[in-house]
Amino acid sequence: MLRLAAPLGGTVVCSRTVHRSAVNAMALLGIQAVWAMPDDLVSVIRSHPEAKAAYVTSPNYYGQLLEIPALSRACAEQGIPLLVDNAHGAHLMFTRPRLHPLAQGAAMTACSAHKTLNVLTGGAWLNIADGRFARDAKAAMALFGSTSPSYPVMASLDLAREWLRTHRDAYPPLQEKAAQIRDYAASRGIALPGGRTDPTRIALNTASIGMSGTDAARRFRAAGVEPEYADGAWVVLIATPFNRDSDFTRLADAVGLLPVRAPLAQGPALPPLPPVRTDLRTALLAPAETVALDRAAGRVAARPECPCPPGVPVVMPGEEITKEAAEFLRGYGFFSLKVLK
């Protein structure tokens, strides 16, 4: 997507929530990212008329969705494409309402079908809604892809496509079952993600009842439920049409077994975005070294450093590691950082 939108580099407005693969691609293409927190994206898009595109991630791991229609309108005003890392949302074209970014104005999406659909790991689709980019799509993919693709992976993508064609109505019933679990969790005092969310994802803030997500995940596993992800505050489960009613019953029972205690203290607020000292390409390709965290402040980061939660990089390659950023990372168990020599 980045190659198609900015083939010769330039400026791209990027959500701060971004996968490392996108950072690497921008470095290889000579793209200069203008980072913005999700709530600031529309205003930052409008304040950078030189941008070649806007690049965002939606949904995030907790199922939260960006306001894609508003972002699409802002991009249309500037005459630039909206590119969406829709890794966790390949199924959203089949929810009611349709929440897939392509249905809400995005120009292109990268959808990691293997995350939420019946596809082998590594299977993904590039979806293009803007015809300007279709002609060069295969060449752009070949620039980064292998000349020896996995035929089992491609076959699984085709099988999933056919399954979706013949089971278009599989997701609304799943949405109802997931909603019942979320409602039950909320009745027990477990907080849920705010804003618009993927109606099939079950993200539970167990810190709100005094339990870390990792502790809750251990209890779920003991009850026969395998979470997708857990961190200090959240446990996340991905429901699919292949889950049986007995799976949801077992999950509800597991939620009911979680003890309710005083909420855990919330983590510190994210520090301000640090100053940029060099471009992404230089930072990722230049010689680097690993230093102890207490000696990192004032140095320039050589890779993204991203604690979970909140899943937002505290420093990006080329940015100065501030004292505030170092202390924040220390609170999440970081002991060293990779910096430019």
C-alpha positions, 0 to 999 in steps of 0.5 A, a space after each residue: 500500500 505504501 509503495 503504491 501511494 508514495 512510490 518515491 517517498 515523501 510524507 505520510 501521516 501515520 497513526 502512532 499505533 502501527 505495526 513494525 512491518 509498516 515502519 520498516 517499509 516506510 524506511 525502505 521506501 524513504 517515507 517520512 512519517 508524521 506521527 499522530 495519536 488517533 484522536 488527532 489524525 483528522 486535524 494532522 491530515 488537514 495540516 499537512 497538504 504535502 502528504 501523499 497518504 494517511 496510514 492507520 491501524 483499525 481495529 486495534 488488538 482490543 477491537 476498537 475502531 477508528 472513525 474511518 468515515 471521518 478520516 476518509 472525508 479528511 483524506 478526500 478533502 486533501 486528495 490523498 488515499 486512506 490506507 488501513 492496516 485492517 489486520 484484525 478486521 478481515 471479517 468486518 465486511 460481513 458484520 451488520 452493519 458492515 464495519 470494514 474500512 473499504 465500506 467506509 471510504 478507505 482506498 486500500 486495506 491490508 487484511 491479515 485473514 489468518 487472524 480472524 478467518 479460517 486461513 493458514 498463518 501468513 495468509 492476507 489480502 490486499 484490497 483496493 477500492 481506488 482504481 488508480 492503484 490497481 494497475 501497479 499492485 502486482 509489481 508493488 507486491 512483488 517488490 516485497 514478496 517472495 518469488 516462491 509463495 506458499 501454495 497451501 497458504 494461497 489455497 487456504 485463502 481461496 477456501 476462506 473466500 468461498 466459505 464467506 461467499 456461501 456463509 454470508 449470514 454467519 456473523 450476525 448470530 456470532 455478534 449476538 453471542 459475543 454481545 451476551 458475553 460482554 453484557 454478562 461481563 459488564 454486569 459483573 463490573 468488568 469494564 469493556 473498551 470504549 468507543 466503536 468496537 468490533 462486535 465479534 471481539 470480546 475484550 475484558 478489562 479485568 483490572 477493573 475488578 482487581 485482576 491483571 489480564 494475565 492472571 485472568 487468562 490463567 483462570 480461563 485456561 484452567 476452565 477450558 477457555 484459551 484467550 487470544 491475548 492477555 496483558 497487565 489489564 486486559 484479556 482478549 478473546 476472538 470469537 468466530 462462527 466456528 465456535 459452538 454454543 458450548 464454547 460460549 457457555 464455558 466462557 460465560 462460566 469462566 467469567 462468572 468464576 472471576 473474583 471481584 475485588 478493588 480495581 487495580 491502579 491504572 498505569 501512567 499516562 503516555 509521555 508526549 511524542 518525542 522530538 525527531 532527530 533523524 529520518 526513519 531510513 537512517 535510524 533503521 539502517 545506521 549502526 546501532 548498539 544496545 545500552 542500559 535504560 538508565 543511559 538511554 535518555 538523550 540518545 536516538 532510538 534505532 527501533 520502535 519500543 512498544 509496551 503492551 498495554 497501551 500498544 502504542 510505541 513510546 519512541 520510534 526510530 529516529 526519535 530522541 529518547 526523553 527522560 519521560 519516555 525512559 521512565 515510562 518504559 522502565 515501568 513496563 519492565 524495559 531494561 535496555 534500548 537499541 540506540 544509534 551509535 
